[in-house]
Each structure stands twice: as structure tokens, then as C-alpha cells.
Amino acid sequence: WRSANSQRTYRVPGFPTNLMISPPSGSCDRLMVTWTTPSNTGGLPLKYKVYRDDTLIHSIRSITTTTLSGLTANTQYTVRVVAFNDLGNGGEVAGMGRTRPQAPVVSDITPTNSTQLSVTFSTSPPL
């Protein structure tokens, strides 16, 4: 539509670009998601919806980065970012990211004699 005061045409925004999904260093339960603002913003304040596996996780204004937390270690997730403004949804970009594996947990250290040591590792969380 056109504003009577400015004679500007407003539209839904274009597609976000340069989607990057990566686990932060030292974390096995989070993914960092970043993207670039669409070249066509539609002329209105821009917002974003961030989905993980088709579930809306965040609805944010202006910023182009977010963190998905509470995820399962060593698991692949589909992430979508939808640009929108007051006129509706615009373009979307999607990609996949995998969380880091969980570091092994030492569950038992047993000396077998004075020169040998037995160590048991587990990749599951301790009980």
C-alpha cells in the first residue's frame, strides 16, 4: 500500500541471506544462528521468526543472530529464518546444523597394580 504522507510503497521483505548455523565452542546443547538482512526490507521495520524443526523458537526484531539452547548433543536440526514486517511474511532461508558431541565422562578409575591404571569412559550423561 501507499502512505498518503510519503507516497512510498511498502512491501513484505525479501529473503534473509548468508545463513550460518554452528555450535559455539565448548557447548554440546546450543547452536548459534546468524544471517544477513534481506536486500529488500519492504520499507517497514523488519522482524524475524526463527524455527527449529518447524517449531517457532524466537520472534525477534532487528538483530540478525540468535542462540538455540536446550538441544540434544550430536543431533542435527533444521533451522528456518523468516523475515516479516507489518504487511506479513516475506522470504525465508533454511539450513541444517549439528550440535557437538558430548565430551566423554570418566566414570571409573581403578588402579590394577602399581604400574597400570584402568580408566572407563562413557559418552552418556552421568546418572
C-alpha positions, 0 to 999 in steps of 0.5 A: 500500500501507499502512505498518503504522507510519503507516497512510498510503497511498502512491501513484505521483505525479501529473503534473509541471506548468508545463513550460518548455523554452528555450535559455539565452542565448548557447548554440546546443547546450543547452536548459534544462528546468524544471517544477513538482512534481506536486500529488500526490507519492504520499507517497514521495520523488519522482524524475524521468526526463527524455527527449529524443526518447524517449531517457532523458537524466537520472534525477534526484531532487528538483530540478525543472530540468535542462540538455540539452547536446550538441544540434544548433543550430536543431533542435527536440526533444521533451522528456518529464518523468516523475515516479516514486517507489518504487511506479513511474511516475506522470504525465508532461508533454511539450513541444517546444523549439528550440535557437538558431541558430548565430551566423554565422562570418566566414570571409573578409575581403578588402579590394577597394580602399581604400574597400570591404571584402568580408566572407563569412559562413557559418552552418556550423561552421568546418572 
